[in-house]
């Protein structure tokens, strides 16, 4: 496995180190986005590509009773997210291995789904977005949070396992998946795209 592969699927010691450093780097983006996302007081929240589970921990503090599921394709991410959320593991938090392209959720069962800095690494985001739409309750929402990075840098060449999408491209993919109400918020290279299931 190359160094850059760890961005999309952290493994081993290098992957464990990357999970911690990625959270530090993504903290300003997470705080900015979480200031705009309504975390339900009750119900269920799923964080896809949950990484080290730090955003689950932050969302727990914003909701008194909601239950959270973290999902990631990386064994290292699952272990780290379980450790970071150990106080609520088995009560309000569950962390599982899985793919956004085949979600283990029943139809109309999740109130909020988040995807922090992960969609760029999904092999088939169109399929994943359809799965997300299927899993959301009516009036549920899906939040895509990303840092597009310097548009003059060829990030795909630097990190071959990623494909960058603009906020506008994410909007079109959400529409194709069935979302009819969509909002976009930007701050410099950061963007938050929200899709609502009506």
C-alpha positions as CSV (number, residue, x, y, z in Angstrom):
1,X,0.0,0.0,0.0
2,X,1.3,3.4,-0.9
3,X,1.4,6.4,1.5
4,X,-1.3,8.2,-0.3
5,X,-3.7,5.2,-0.2
6,X,-3.9,5.8,3.6
7,X,-6.0,8.9,2.9
8,X,-8.9,6.8,1.6
9,X,-8.3,3.7,3.7
10,X,-6.0,4.1,6.7
11,X,-4.0,0.9,7.5
12,X,-1.3,-0.1,10.0
13,X,0.8,2.3,12.1
14,X,0.9,4.9,9.3
15,X,-2.9,4.8,9.0
16,X,-3.2,5.3,12.8
17,X,-0.9,8.3,12.7
18,X,-2.8,9.7,9.8
19,X,-6.2,9.5,11.5
20,X,-4.9,11.7,14.3
21,X,-3.2,14.2,12.0
22,X,-6.2,14.4,9.6
23,X,-8.5,15.3,12.5
24,X,-6.2,18.1,13.5
25,X,-6.1,19.4,10.0
26,X,-9.9,19.1,9.5
27,X,-10.9,20.6,12.8
28,X,-11.6,24.1,11.5
29,X,-13.7,22.7,8.7
30,X,-15.6,20.5,11.1
31,X,-16.4,23.3,13.5
32,X,-17.5,25.5,10.7
33,X,-19.9,22.9,9.2
34,X,-21.2,21.7,12.6
35,X,-22.2,25.3,13.3
36,X,-24.7,25.0,10.4
37,X,-26.0,21.5,10.6
38,X,-29.0,20.8,12.8
39,X,-28.2,17.7,14.9
40,X,-31.5,16.1,16.0
41,X,-32.3,15.8,19.7
42,X,-33.7,12.3,19.2
43,X,-33.5,9.9,16.3
44,X,-30.5,8.5,14.5
45,X,-27.4,10.0,12.9
46,X,-25.0,8.2,10.7
47,X,-21.5,9.5,10.0
48,X,-20.1,7.8,6.8
49,X,-16.4,7.6,6.4
50,X,-16.2,8.4,10.1
51,X,-12.4,8.1,10.3
52,X,-11.2,8.4,13.9
53,X,-14.7,9.2,15.2
54,X,-14.0,12.7,16.3
55,X,-17.0,14.2,14.5
56,X,-19.3,11.7,16.2
57,X,-17.9,12.9,19.5
58,X,-18.5,16.5,18.6
59,X,-22.1,15.7,17.5
60,X,-22.8,13.8,20.7
61,X,-22.2,17.0,22.6
62,X,-24.8,18.8,20.5
63,X,-27.6,16.3,21.1
64,X,-29.1,14.9,24.3
65,X,-30.6,11.7,23.1
66,X,-29.8,11.0,19.4
67,X,-28.0,7.7,18.6
68,X,-25.0,7.7,16.3
69,X,-23.6,5.1,13.9
70,X,-20.1,5.5,12.5
71,X,-19.3,3.6,9.3
72,X,-15.9,3.3,7.6
73,X,-14.2,0.8,5.3
74,X,-11.0,1.0,7.3
75,X,-10.4,-1.4,10.3
76,X,-8.1,1.1,11.8
77,X,-10.7,3.8,11.6
78,X,-13.3,1.6,13.2
79,X,-11.0,0.8,16.1
80,X,-10.0,4.4,16.6
81,X,-13.6,5.7,16.4
82,X,-14.6,3.1,19.0
83,X,-11.8,4.2,21.3
84,X,-12.5,7.9,20.9
85,X,-16.2,7.3,21.7
86,X,-15.7,4.5,24.3
87,X,-17.8,6.3,26.9
88,X,-20.9,6.1,24.8
89,X,-20.1,2.9,22.8
90,X,-22.9,0.4,23.1
91,X,-25.3,3.1,24.4
92,X,-25.6,6.0,22.1
93,X,-22.8,5.1,19.7
94,X,-22.1,2.1,17.4
95,X,-19.2,2.0,15.0
96,X,-19.1,-0.6,12.2
97,X,-17.1,-1.5,9.1
98,X,-18.9,-0.9,5.8
99,X,-19.2,1.0,2.6
100,X,-21.4,3.9,1.7
101,X,-22.3,2.1,-1.5
102,X,-24.1,-0.6,0.4
103,X,-25.5,0.8,3.6
104,X,-26.6,-1.6,6.3
105,X,-29.6,0.6,7.2
106,X,-33.3,0.0,6.7
107,X,-35.3,2.2,4.3
108,X,-36.4,5.5,5.9
109,X,-34.5,4.9,9.2
110,X,-31.9,7.6,9.6
111,X,-32.6,11.3,10.4
112,X,-29.2,12.8,9.5
113,X,-26.3,11.4,7.5
114,X,-23.0,13.2,7.4
115,X,-19.9,12.8,5.2
116,X,-16.9,14.8,6.3
117,X,-14.1,14.9,3.9
118,X,-14.8,11.5,2.5
119,X,-16.9,11.7,-0.7
120,X,-13.8,12.4,-2.7
121,X,-12.6,8.8,-1.9
122,X,-15.8,7.0,-2.8
123,X,-15.5,4.8,-5.9
124,X,-19.1,5.2,-6.9
125,X,-20.7,8.3,-5.2
126,X,-23.8,8.1,-7.4
127,X,-24.6,4.7,-6.0
128,X,-23.8,5.8,-2.5
129,X,-26.0,8.9,-2.8
130,X,-28.9,6.7,-3.8
131,X,-28.3,4.5,-0.8
132,X,-28.2,7.5,1.4
133,X,-31.5,8.8,0.0
134,X,-33.1,5.4,0.6
135,X,-31.9,5.3,4.2
136,X,-33.1,8.7,5.2
137,X,-36.5,9.3,6.8
138,X,-38.8,11.8,5.2
139,X,-37.6,15.2,6.1
140,X,-34.2,13.7,6.8
141,X,-31.0,15.4,5.6
142,X,-27.6,14.6,4.2
143,X,-24.6,16.8,4.7
144,X,-21.5,16.7,2.5
145,X,-18.6,18.6,3.9
146,X,-15.3,19.0,1.9
147,X,-12.3,21.1,1.4
148,X,-11.8,21.4,-2.3
149,X,-8.2,22.6,-1.8
150,X,-6.2,24.8,-4.0
151,X,-7.8,24.6,-7.5
152,X,-4.4,25.1,-9.1
153,X,-3.0,21.9,-7.5
154,X,-3.5,18.6,-9.2
155,X,-4.6,16.7,-6.1
156,X,-5.7,13.7,-8.1
157,X,-2.1,13.2,-9.2
158,X,-0.8,13.7,-5.7
159,X,-3.4,11.4,-4.2
160,X,-4.5,8.9,-6.9
161,X,-7.2,7.3,-4.8
162,X,-9.2,10.5,-4.7
163,X,-11.5,12.3,-7.2
164,X,-12.4,15.9,-6.3
165,X,-15.9,17.2,-7.0
166,X,-17.0,20.9,-6.8
167,X,-20.0,21.8,-4.7
168,X,-21.9,22.2,-8.0
169,X,-21.1,18.7,-9.1
170,X,-22.2,17.3,-5.7
171,X,-25.5,19.2,-6.2
172,X,-26.1,17.5,-9.5
173,X,-25.3,14.0,-8.1
174,X,-27.8,14.7,-5.2
175,X,-30.5,15.7,-7.7
176,X,-29.9,12.5,-9.7
177,X,-30.3,10.5,-6.4
178,X,-33.7,12.0,-5.7
179,X,-33.0,15.1,-3.6
180,X,-35.2,18.0,-4.6
181,X,-34.2,20.6,-2.0
182,X,-30.5,21.3,-1.7
183,X,-28.5,24.1,-0.1
184,X,-24.9,25.2,-0.6
185,X,-22.7,27.1,1.8
186,X,-19.1,28.0,1.1
187,X,-16.2,29.5,2.9
188,X,-13.0,30.0,0.9
189,X,-12.2,26.4,-0.3
190,X,-14.6,24.7,2.1
191,X,-18.1,23.8,1.2
192,X,-21.2,22.3,2.9
193,X,-23.9,20.9,0.6
194,X,-27.1,19.8,2.3
195,X,-29.7,17.6,0.6
196,X,-33.2,17.2,2.1
197,X,-35.5,14.3,1.6
198,X,-39.0,15.7,1.1
